[in-house]
């Protein structure tokens, strides 16, 4: 039996413009610059370039204000009014026209996988083997490892390349890839990676010892059972230590080191912080971003349409197109201003909260601070602050830092004071680095050491912080 009823439901949905604005806020400086260029190329109603202006004060006031810019409705008639909006209010940039233009150089180069493919010309390969080798190289991850099984690769070669090959043939081609630089690339396990690197070294007593450890007792080595290694190979501690030092010189991630050379690792900061006479100054890095304004020619077209005595269908269609482009251009300019405003408010509040750190550079001066603290201060949503913190960098006198690194939970010390977990991590790091490596401190012992320093931290919490800092358990930190 059919039944009708009324349901009252309250829901909140983001408009397409709001979604685009959130994405724009999350963009890094380089990505944002590319976004600007793409928008200028796609929308003829949007132009870039400097215009002669008398003052930027009015824009500065809008920029520093907390008022949220409404971009849902754009009144095109405002473009055509007698008291036309000053051109500088339609610009997306608010630094002085006298300021020197600066650009940030970007490094370039070939990629890691391309570097491997270039080396294939030095190998003796049949046409089919060359195609197989290129496919294998494409399956190598950025660390330099071949994580996929040969059986899976055989299937892919058959379906995608129409190459029927058996496992032995794949092994032969993979062995040739193992001869490429950097040594160890294309290995399937850490043991194989280290073994390949050792096989390419000149034989010496320590290197022979290292090869035996890796090839014959890798499990004992990985668990750092040094006494059992001595018993297995019947060697003294000194020779075992020499072999272990040879292993320490090897690269467990051969691809990682190479990718850092060939790929662009330059970080362009989104904010620049300077200190003058004990006063913190922070500004947005917008020097490569062009000034934006509405195309005057498009506005003239709108005027011409309004003044035309007779309006035919084609003119109406044309003016509708122009109106759409003007809408999009005006919204984009407003969105850029909203982005600048959001970043400006967020970074200034972060600097204000962490003033002691930015003045001294001492990480122990970092205060406990969470996203909610900043969001409440600037009257914005936590997700907006998160987008800024997770993707933006600030250039400081102490290096370029990710904003996320300034956020931390708080713990209470024995004096009842709230301290940042970053402070505790720094002390924990110092304890681990200064420990006796022959008898490294277990998590419980580290907890006790922190208690002596006035920080009551449970063993589980110590283990969590240790893992976050990429320190292994005590047994794996043991050295001879």
C-alpha positions, 0 to 999 in steps of 0.5 A, a space after each residue: 500500500 502506497 503511503 505519502 509522508 513529509 520528511 524534513 531534512 537539513 543538509 549542507 552542500 558545497 557549491 562548485 565554486 566553493 569546491 574550486 576555492 578549496 582546491 585553490 587554497 590547497 595548491 602550492 605556489 608552483 601549482 597555483 602559478 600554473 593554475 593562473 596561467 591555464 585560466 588566462 589561456 582558457 578565458 579571454 575575458 581574463 587578462 594579466 599585466 600591470 596597470 597604472 594605479 595611484 594607490 593600493 590602500 583600498 585593496 590592502 584593506 579588503 585583503 586584510 579584512 576578515 570578511 568572506 568574499 561572496 562569489 556566488 552571484 556576479 553582477 555584470 551590470 557593475 562592469 557597465 555602470 558610470 562609476 566603474 570599479 577602479 581597475 586596481 580592485 579587479 587585480 589579484 595582486 597587491 604588492 607595489 608596482 615599484 617592487 622588483 620582479 623576482 622569479 625562483 629558479 627551478 631545477 630540471 633533468 631526466 627522470 630516474 626510469 629514463 636514466 635507466 632506459 638510456 643505459 640499455 644501449 650499452 647492453 647486448 639485447 635482441 629487439 624482444 629482450 630490449 622491449 622486455 627490459 624496458 617493461 621491467 624498468 617501467 615496473 621498478 619503483 622509485 626506491 629501485 626495487 622490482 616489487 612485482 612477481 615475474 609471473 605477473 610480469 609474464 602475464 602483462 607482457 603477453 596481454 599488453 606487448 604480445 610477447 610470450 616469454 618464460 620465467 627463465 628468459 625474464 631472469 636472464 634479462 633481469 640479470 642484465 638490468 642488475 648490471 645498470 647503475 646505480 648498483 642494486 637497481 632492479 633487486 626484488 629484496 633487500 638481501 638481493 639488493 645488497 648482494 648485487 652491490 657487494 658483487 661489484 666491489 673489489 674483493 677484500 677480507 672485509 668485503 668477503 666477510 660482508 658477502 658471507 653475512 648477506 648471502 649466508 646469514 641474512 636473517 641473523 644479520 637483520 636481527 642483529 644476532 652478532 654473537 651467533 654470527 661470530 659462532 657461525 663463521 668462527 671469526 673474532 669481533 674485529 673481523 665481524 665489525 669490519 664486515 658490518 661496516 662494509 654493509 653500512 656503506 651500501 645503499 638500501 634504496 639505490 633508486 631513492 638516491 638517484 631520483 634525488 639527483 635527476 628529479 626536481 626536489 627544489 621546494 618553493 616556499 609559500 611564505 617568507 618570514 624575516 626578522 627585523 629588530 626583533 619584529 617578525 615579518 611574514 609575507 606571501 610568496 606571490 612574486 611570480 603570480 601575474 596581476 589579473 584584471 577584467 578584459 576592457 575589450 570584453 566590457 566594451 562589447 557589453 556596452 556596444 550590445 546595450 547601446 545597439 538599437 536592434 538586437 538579433 539572435 546571433 548578438 544575444 548568443 554572443 553576449 551570453 558567451 561574453 557574460 559567461 566569460 566575464 562571470 568566470 573571470 570575475 569569480 576567479 579574481 575574487 577566488 584568488 583574493 579569497 585565497 590570499 586572504 585565507 593564507 594571510 590570516 592563517 600564517 599570521 596566526 600561526 606565527 603569532 602563536 609560535 612567536 617564541 620559536 620564530 624569534 629563537 629557532 629553538 624547537 623547545 620553544 614550540 608551543 602545543 598547537 592544534 588545527 582547532 586553535 588556529 581555526 577558532 582564532 581566524 573564524 574558519 573551518 578546521 578543514 580549511 586550516 588543514 589544507 593550508 598546513 598540510 601543503 604549504 612551506 614557510 622560508 625562515 632564517 632556520 630553514 624551509 619548514 612545512 607548516 604542519 611541523 608546527 602543530 602538535 598535541 600537548 602533555 603535562 610535565 611534573 610542574 603542571 605545565 603544558 609542553 609540546 609533544 615536539 619538545 618531548 620527541 626532541 629529548 627522546 631523539 637526543 636520548 637515542 642518539 647518545 645511548 650506548 649502542 652496545 646496549 641500546 635503551 628499550 622503550 621502558 628505559 627511555 620512558 624512565 629517562 624521560 621521567 627523570 627529565 620531568 616528563 611522564 610519558 608511558 612506554 606505549 607513547 614512547 614507542 609511538 614517538 620512536 616509530 614516528 621518528 623512524 627509530 627501530 626497536 632497541 635490538 635493531 639499534 644494537 651495534 658492535 
